[in-house]
Amino acid sequence: MSSAALQVKLEAVRSEAGLVALGAVVADADGAILASAVTGERRRGSGDAARISDAWHIGSNTKMLTALLYARLVEAGEAEWGATLPDLFPDLAAEMDPAWRAVTIEHLLSHRSGLAANPGAGWFISSRFDTASMTAQRTKLAKAFLSRPPPGEVGAFQYSNLGFMIAGAALDRIAADQGKRDYEALFLAELAPKGEGWGFGPPARGIEGHASGLFGGLKAQGKGDGADNPPALAPAGTLHIPLKSHARFLSRFLKPGAALQKLLAPYPDEASDYALGWGVATLEPHGRVYTHNGSNTMWMSTVMLVPEAGLVVIVNTNSFSDAAAKATTSLAEELALQYAKSPPED
């Protein structure tokens, strides 16, 4: 399937699912782009067409990159696998409930820490008015939650944005040791390719996210603070990236060394369907694949790695709905099967 044929396919899916814009990219294990295309509008009703260079909000697909950041620090000798919460937060250890003392960074990155899914509705409201630094905000959360017993069972899977925010608070401390401001600054310095449009929060230009309006339909959410979750949630999901740059970057997971093998290993054992920031699934006839869906309730992003075929597939939309989630997931699977079966025609 050529890029032109991919665009035709995208337009058919976009129209059927009632999406504003839709984009997709397929890359190989060397990071070469096999096909890419976008269709639809940056903002509903604007007539301003989405562009292949636009950045898309990837929501919880940030999580795999937060895990990657920690892995890179382990490689550099600045962090350790198996580090416990007292190791990660020596400043909070004395106030920590004893039940947290055996919880490790792996527990945080695999959603098995015992933490709740989110900080709570009150935090989502109050944090909008919090003028403290990102480090201070995440430290406050860590102190509040870790001073009480875990609300869930340590070791049991509970998808948790809060867990990744606490991991981000640990990374804030490593950032400070390196003379960097916080997790965000450390992330951009260590991972983000320079000049390729990576950043946190809603994209400052280009495509806008859309959510259901008060009276139905999809309404553009603009580019301000209300167009994303609170900034302190960054380690769990506020990153935006252009399609091609995202695909080239993720292709490195298809040639994993020891660090990446750690991230892709189902945790805590082969019976798990989640690794460290990646979901683990099967796509016949290609066996194990790694996938994840991300959303801030205004965008949808689906990523898929197909190691056997050496493929990265990403499908994004600037619309949030049940139809959007279904469309991005099913299209990613379809493209993975299509490109694994036949070479590109470009």
Disulfide bonds with the S-S distance in Angstrom:
none
